[in-house]
Each structure stands twice: as structure tokens, then as C-alpha cells.
Amino acid sequence: MVSTDTAAWPAVLSVILVAVATLGVGAVGLRLSRTTSDFYVASRMIGPRWNASAICGEYLSAASFLGVAGLVLTFGVDILWYPVGYTAGYLVLLALVAAPLRRSGAYTLPDFAEIRLASRTVRRLASMLVVGIGWLYLLPQFQGAGLALRTVTGAPRWVGALVVGVVVMLNVVAGGMRSVTFVQAFQFWLKLTAIAVPVLILAVAWQSDGAPDPSRPQPPTVRETTTVRVPDTVRLRVDEAVPVTMRGTLDGVRVDGPVVLGAGRRVVEGGSEVTLPAGSVVPHVESVRAADGATWSQPLAGAGGRDHPTYRLYSLLLALFFGTMGLPHVLVRFYTNPDGRAARRTTLVVIGLLGAFYVFTPFYGAMGRIYALDLLLTGRTDAVVLLLPSRMLPEPWATGVSMLLVAGAFAAFLSTSSGLTVSVAGVLSQDLLRGRLRSTVRGFRLGAVLAVAVPIVLSFATLRTSLADTVGLAFAVAASTFCPLLVLGIWWRGLTKAGAVAGLVVGGSLASGAVLWTIVVGARFTDAATSVGSSPGLLGALLAQPAAWTVPTAFAVMVGVSLLTRRTVPKSVGRTMVRLHTPERLVLDRGPARRDP
Amino acid sequence: MAAATRPPNRPPTREIDEQTDIGEVYMRSLLRAQLRRGLTVLAVVAVFLAALPVLFTVEPRLATVRILTVPLPWLLLGVTVYPLLLAASWWLVRAAERTERDFAELVERD
């Protein structure tokens, strides 16, 4: 008999260790960075390898550590495109943006907008977008933290979000994370270890279990008698009547004992416990079409019940390819490269490190297909990575491996949220707060509080979208706004202020409109945590994966309006192009030098 | 290049600094070389990636091929893609650095 319970204390210990290590290393780094007086001086001694580890540390978030495996469990092989896209985004960054962006001397995207177009308006617009994208990306980090802590300790969902929020606040307000490339690099290696080592141990357990095939052509069943706790009310679709033992409320009626879940739609209320006998077909949340193993492992077979899988796939890929360059926390790290050449080499190492991480994630989804299919009943498939050790391993292995995975997951929440919080807080205090708060330490701290508080509050609201899907929406907004700004700004002299404003406004409103619809309205069509934007039909698909139409529109508007206002091309553009594209060692006039922020 | 029209002893870096037509020619050639290479690599990678789903749709039997018990689509998307991305990036970095070296030699000659 298995259940979703595991002992709470090792997981809590894990979380505490990661938090203390993060704060501790941050504090040491802070002292070091003070003695060097300027952390940029220090950072220029950092080679591409450290820098790349730091970028990966910041980049690999809850979506990568937990979300991808959860989606693989539900939707199968098509989800492998997510990590491919997360990685290929850096190839686009490398080919079009990395070196020129570093050479521009821009520390943030608003900086770049101002350097290139000499316009405060574009700068403010870019600042607002950074805050919006940052919040959208922070939201799933806090959701993930809540989910993770609930999975391993049973604590209410807000506890995890609050723990991560507080640690991030302490870190950022103390200024620790800001200076320490080293902390982020450490987090990356922790995450890589935490995802890789358990794979080896779980693979041994799977082999000694007779290596059951996750893609066997049968409907999803539980192998052992399984007790599932249903934390929030779910609407289920039962394909085949299942006799279960239940304590709780079914279709509005109190049940305590054996009951048959008849075929059709059933509502199980939050707080119920359902025990599925061994071998029974898992009833699943309504929004997911449970695929048999064969469909699950077949590309574009529409496993999981999302219609228009081909459109969704290509649109998602577009968002991931072109969105990476617009993520605020990633771009900040490029500034710490000594020069454009190092920025390219750093990106190259990033691609290698991300590949090394992502080859491990699908394994968890596939194992979940065998050992944790009951997650389809609650829809909380994002928890699969954390549940597997207790399902597959004997004690004390289960506890040990589980501690490692919890540590990795919290490292993911902490590093990504810290990086995002620093970026959002910096932009808030520099560009959006007024009066005496602008660009002061108090302003930065207030910015940090705002940066963390808004997504935490949003994460308490019952926005039931999966981690990887919400992150995908942040990518879509970035791809529809900052991608055209960067690509055209770097490679096309004809970009004008009016063109940039028009493109950012149109691309930004289209993409965020689609995102809001998907999260707020679309989510009403479903009860599932696994299924963002399940509003049916082509329109639902277009809104859930907007990049395929918003990115080309943003490019077209930016180019079109620039051509119409061609007389207002900034006079400094020639000099700016010299600055962006020529190797630093050449002695050339690059316009007035920017000082370090 | 219009060598005859410019006075001798004007190094190309000065042409670029003064944003003369000749300086513009240097800059445009650098930008064009880098942009063209970047877009070419991206196009090749994009075509390769975009072709995978098509391949499995056109020839569904390929999806059932197994290598060491792992089905082919899982192997291609889960593992093989990453070394290919890394190889493309490595080539891109080397080629971009070579272009910059050539550019530097070109404009630094007297």
C-alpha cells in the first residue's frame, strides 16, 4: 500500500539547509564584494565557465526541475520540446544578441532601449514590460514552492511560497545575491546533482522491478492499492466504473467506506481521501484525456487531450526560441562578462550545461507513468519528481533521495526568484518609483518587496495552471516585445523611437491579453492543474500559445512604423553600431562611455 | 574599395570614426557577415527541428523503432538534439570570432 505521505522532517531539514547555505554564501560574497569596492571589477575576473554556471543556476527554475516531468507524465513525448526550446533559445541569443548586447554596455533591457534609441519613453515602456514578465515568471516559482512543500510535508500551500519569498527578500535586501555569481553557480551544480544522481538510483530500482515499460499500450492503471488525498475539489471523468474506498464528499454526498465511482462526471470535494485498489483504471481530472501508453509515447498524437497539438507545438517553440533573449534575469548576467567575445563563449557553455541537465528530466515523467499515475486524479502532476523516491525505493534510500530532490527543487525556486527579484526591483526603483525613492537603497528595497509580494499574492489565488505552462506564457510575452526590440535594434539602423514604441505596445498588449485570457478566463473551463487554456477549439489554442501570431505582428509593426517615421532615425545610430559590433580591442570612437550602474 | 579617391595614410579606423562613406562600407560588411551567418545557422537548426514532427507524422512507423529499448522519438528529442545544438553553437562562436579577427586586421592596417 502506498500513499502520498512521507515523513516531513527530512524535507524540512533539506529546505532549511538550502536556505541557510544560500544566505550564508551570499553573506560571505557580500563581504568579499565590499572589499573589492565594486563587484563589476571582481566579476571581470570570472571566466565563461563560472558565468555560464551562474546563468544556468538562475535559469533552471521550478518549471524545469518539476514542471517538465509533470507534463511528460500527462502529455508524453511532445513535452520533450519544452527543454529543447529552453536550450535552443540560447542559440538564438548567441547568434543574434549576446556579443552586441554586452558591447552596448546595457545592464538591463531598459538601458539597452535608452542607449540605442536615446528615448526615455521607450525606456519606461521597456521597464513596465520587465516588471510584467518578471511577475509572470515569479508566479510559478511561488506556486511550485507551495506545491513542493505541501507534497513532501503536507503543509498548507501558502507556507512554501512564504518561505521562498522571505528567503529571497532577505537575500536581495541584504544585497547578497546581487554580487555573487558564485551563489548562482553553486545553485546550478546543486540542481544538476539533485536531478542526475536520483536518476541513477531510481533506474536501478526500476531495473530490479523488472523494468516495466511506461509505453505499454494499456489505459493508465495503478499498480498497487493507492490512497490519494484530494486537497482541492476536482471534477473527474471516469471512463470505467471503479470500486474505491472513500472518505469524504462525492457528488455532494458524504461517503465513508466502499463506493463505486460510476462512469461519467464525478465531483470529489477537497479534503477527501480516495483509495484505489491495485490494478484499477485511474479516474482523471476532467480536462485531461488520459492516453494509453502507446499514444503517450507517440509524437503529436494529442495525448492528454489538447486539441490542435501541431499548432501548439510550433507556436510554443517560437516563443521559447525568441523569448529567452527577453528574460530580464538572464540578460543582467551578460553584463558580468568582460567583453563581447566572452559573452559568446559564456552562451556556448550555457547550451552545454543546459543539455546536460535536461537529458535527465524526462526520465521522471516516464517513471511517473508507471509508479505515480494516481496524480492524474488530483491533477497535481508537477509533484511527480518529489513523489517517486517514496514510491520506488526502500528506506532509508527513499528519504535520502527525496531530500536531495527537495534540495534541488528549493535551489531552483530560490535562485530563479532571487535573480528575477533583483531585476524587477532594480527596474522598479530606477524607472518606475517616483520622488525620493528613485534609485536609492530604500527605493531598491521597496522595489524588492513589491517584486515579491505581488506574485505571492497572485499565487494564493487559485490560478490552476501548470508550472511549465505559466513560464511558457512569460516566454511568449518576452518574444513578442523584447525580441523585436533587440534584434531590430542591433541589426537594423532604420529602427526609430516611434517604431519601437508601436511594436512594444502592440506586441505587448496582444501577448499579455492572450495570457490574461488564458490564466483568468480560460482557467474557468477546467479544474485541472495540468491544463492551461483548455478553453476549447482553435481560439483556445491561439490564445494559449499566442507567439505564432504575436511575434510576427510585433516585428511587422516595429518595421512598418519605423519606415513611416524614417526621418527620425537617431543621429547617433552609426556610432552605436560601431559600439555594438566591433571588437573591444580596436581603438574606435564608440560614443560617450557608459559608467557602470 | 575606392582607394584612389582617398588620400594616402588614412587608416580605416579613422574612416570609421569620421563615419565617412568608406567607414560605412567597412561597418556594413562586418554587420552583414555576422548577421548572415547567424541567420543561416538558425535557419538550418530550425529546419532540422521543425522537420522532426513532420517526419514522424509522415512515417509513423519510425516512432515505434526502438534503440536500446528507448523509442526513437524519445531518443532524438531527449538526447540527440543537445549535442547537435552544442555543435552548432561551437561552430558559430568560432566563425564569429574569425570574422572579428579578420575585420580587426583589415581596419588596423596602415
Chai-1 contact restraints between the chains, C-beta under 6 A:
chainA,res_idxA,chainB,res_idxB,connection_type,confidence,min_distance_angstrom,max_distance_angstrom,comment,restraint_id
A,V77,B,P73,contact,1.0,0.0,6.0,A-B,restraint_1
A,V77,B,W74,contact,1.0,0.0,6.0,A-B,restraint_2
A,L80,B,L77,contact,1.0,0.0,6.0,A-B,restraint_3
A,L80,B,G78,contact,1.0,0.0,6.0,A-B,restraint_4
A,V84,B,V81,contact,1.0,0.0,6.0,A-B,restraint_5
A,T87,B,L85,contact,1.0,0.0,6.0,A-B,restraint_6
A,A88,B,L85,contact,1.0,0.0,6.0,A-B,restraint_7
A,L91,B,L85,contact,1.0,0.0,6.0,A-B,restraint_8
A,L91,B,S89,contact,1.0,0.0,6.0,A-B,restraint_9
A,L94,B,S89,contact,1.0,0.0,6.0,A-B,restraint_10
A,A95,B,G38,contact,1.0,0.0,6.0,A-B,restraint_11
A,A95,B,V41,contact,1.0,0.0,6.0,A-B,restraint_12
A,A95,B,L42,contact,1.0,0.0,6.0,A-B,restraint_13
A,A95,B,L92,contact,1.0,0.0,6.0,A-B,restraint_14
A,L96,B,G38,contact,1.0,0.0,6.0,A-B,restraint_15
A,S297,B,P71,contact,1.0,0.0,6.0,A-B,restraint_16
A,Q298,B,A63,contact,1.0,0.0,6.0,A-B,restraint_17
A,P299,B,P53,contact,1.0,0.0,6.0,A-B,restraint_18
A,P299,B,F56,contact,1.0,0.0,6.0,A-B,restraint_19
A,P299,B,A63,contact,1.0,0.0,6.0,A-B,restraint_20
A,P299,B,P73,contact,1.0,0.0,6.0,A-B,restraint_21
A,L300,B,P53,contact,1.0,0.0,6.0,A-B,restraint_22
A,R344,B,V93,contact,1.0,0.0,6.0,A-B,restraint_23
A,L348,B,S89,contact,1.0,0.0,6.0,A-B,restraint_24
A,L348,B,V93,contact,1.0,0.0,6.0,A-B,restraint_25
A,I351,B,L85,contact,1.0,0.0,6.0,A-B,restraint_26
A,I351,B,L86,contact,1.0,0.0,6.0,A-B,restraint_27
A,I351,B,S89,contact,1.0,0.0,6.0,A-B,restraint_28
A,G352,B,L86,contact,1.0,0.0,6.0,A-B,restraint_29
A,G355,B,Y82,contact,1.0,0.0,6.0,A-B,restraint_30
A,V359,B,V79,contact,1.0,0.0,6.0,A-B,restraint_31
A,P362,B,G78,contact,1.0,0.0,6.0,A-B,restraint_32
A,W491,B,L35,contact,1.0,0.0,6.0,A-B,restraint_33
A,G574,B,Q19,contact,1.0,0.0,6.0,A-B,restraint_34
A,M577,B,M27,contact,1.0,0.0,6.0,A-B,restraint_35
A,H581,B,L30,contact,1.0,0.0,6.0,A-B,restraint_36
A,H581,B,L31,contact,1.0,0.0,6.0,A-B,restraint_37
A,P583,B,E100,contact,1.0,0.0,6.0,A-B,restraint_38
A,P583,B,A104,contact,1.0,0.0,6.0,A-B,restraint_39
A,L586,B,A104,contact,1.0,0.0,6.0,A-B,restraint_40
A,L588,B,T13,contact,1.0,0.0,6.0,A-B,restraint_41
A,L588,B,I16,contact,1.0,0.0,6.0,A-B,restraint_42
A,D589,B,D17,contact,1.0,0.0,6.0,A-B,restraint_43
